[in-house]
Amino acid sequence: MINLLRQLGLISRLSLNEANTKFKEIGLNSNQFQYLMRICEQPGLFLDELANEMKVDRTTNFRAVNNLIKRGYVEKRSDSSNRKVRRLFPTDLGIKVYPELHECESNIAERAMSDLSDGERLVLQELLVKITNKIELK
């Protein structure tokens, strides 16, 4: 059983390492591309919503978002109904690089799953969701 979890971790690390290497040249390192992708896909997220979705603590999330802001990929805007609430939006630069991020993620996923049939992919997805839910319930 432990080998299965180690294998899942290895898949994750290999995928992240490949993407981190690719996007380092545009200033997106330490998995920041994942944060930017979520913000581009769901403009207007709150910081806490993003942290919850990424399954990271608030400090890690805050640091990653601030780095994206400093590099010009993301901006915070006040909520129209509550000025104390700050929402996250991609800048024009963030929107511009998003297709490259998405294509990289898609290529890695397609390469990883290329030998699996549609049925196997579906079963794998169902099993991974089941495992994830058990770990999240702790």
C-alpha positions in Angstrom: 0.0 0.0 0.0 2.8 2.4 0.9 4.3 1.9 -2.5 1.1 3.1 -4.1 1.2 6.4 -2.2 4.9 6.8 -3.0 4.1 6.2 -6.7 1.4 8.9 -6.6 3.8 11.3 -5.0 6.5 10.5 -7.6 4.0 11.2 -10.4 3.1 14.5 -8.8 6.8 15.6 -8.3 7.8 14.6 -11.8 5.0 16.6 -13.3 5.6 19.6 -11.1 9.3 19.5 -11.7 8.8 19.5 -15.5 6.4 22.5 -15.3 8.6 24.4 -12.8 11.6 24.0 -15.2 9.5 25.2 -18.1 8.1 28.3 -16.4 11.1 29.3 -14.4 12.2 31.5 -17.4 9.0 33.6 -17.0 9.3 34.0 -13.3 6.9 31.3 -12.2 8.7 28.9 -10.0 7.9 27.0 -6.8 4.6 25.8 -8.3 3.3 29.4 -8.7 2.0 28.5 -12.1 -0.7 26.3 -10.3 -1.9 29.4 -8.4 -2.0 31.5 -11.5 -3.9 28.8 -13.4 -6.6 28.7 -10.7 -6.9 32.5 -10.6 -7.2 32.6 -14.4 -9.8 29.9 -14.4 -11.8 31.4 -11.5 -11.3 35.2 -11.5 -12.5 36.8 -8.3 -11.4 34.1 -5.9 -10.8 35.2 -2.3 -7.4 34.3 -0.8 -9.0 31.8 1.6 -10.9 30.1 -1.3 -7.7 29.7 -3.2 -5.8 28.3 -0.2 -8.6 25.8 0.3 -8.6 24.8 -3.3 -4.9 24.4 -3.4 -4.9 22.5 0.0 -2.2 24.7 1.4 -2.0 26.8 4.6 -2.9 30.5 4.5 0.8 31.6 4.9 2.0 29.6 1.9 -0.9 30.8 -0.2 -0.4 34.4 0.8 3.3 34.2 -0.1 2.6 32.6 -3.5 0.0 35.2 -4.4 2.2 38.1 -3.3 4.9 36.8 -5.5 2.5 36.6 -8.4 1.4 40.2 -7.7 5.0 41.4 -7.6 5.7 39.8 -10.9 2.7 41.4 -12.5 0.6 38.3 -13.1 -2.2 38.9 -10.5 -3.9 41.8 -8.8 -6.1 42.2 -5.8 -9.3 44.2 -6.2 -11.8 45.3 -3.5 -15.1 43.5 -3.7 -17.9 45.7 -4.9 -20.2 44.9 -2.0 -17.7 44.8 0.8 -14.6 46.9 0.5 -12.7 44.9 3.2 -12.8 41.8 1.0 -10.1 41.5 -1.6 -10.5 39.3 -4.7 -7.8 38.0 -7.0 -7.8 38.6 -10.7 -5.3 37.8 -13.4 -3.6 40.8 -15.0 -3.2 41.1 -18.8 0.2 39.4 -18.4 -1.4 36.6 -16.4 -4.1 36.1 -19.1 -1.5 36.2 -21.8 0.6 33.3 -20.3 -2.4 31.2 -19.3 -2.7 29.3 -22.6 0.9 28.2 -22.3 0.4 27.0 -18.8 -2.8 25.1 -19.7 -1.1 23.6 -22.8 1.8 22.4 -20.7 -0.5 20.8 -18.1 -2.6 19.2 -20.8 0.5 17.8 -22.6 1.9 16.3 -19.4 -1.5 14.8 -18.5 -1.9 13.4 -22.0 1.6 11.9 -22.1 1.0 10.3 -18.7 -2.3 8.8 -19.7 -1.5 8.0 -23.3 -1.4 4.2 -22.8 -4.7 4.1 -20.9 -8.0 3.4 -22.5 -11.0 5.8 -21.9 -12.4 3.2 -19.5 -9.1 2.9 -17.6 -8.9 6.7 -17.4 -12.4 6.9 -15.9 -11.6 4.2 -13.4 -8.4 5.8 -12.4 -10.1 9.2 -11.9 -12.8 7.6 -9.7 -10.2 5.8 -7.6 -8.1 8.9 -7.1 -11.1 10.9 -6.1 -12.0 8.1 -3.6 -8.4 8.2 -2.2 -8.4 12.0 -2.0 -11.7 12.1 -0.1 -10.4 9.6 2.5 -7.2 11.6 3.1 -9.2 14.9 3.3 -11.6 13.4 5.9 -8.8 12.6 8.4 
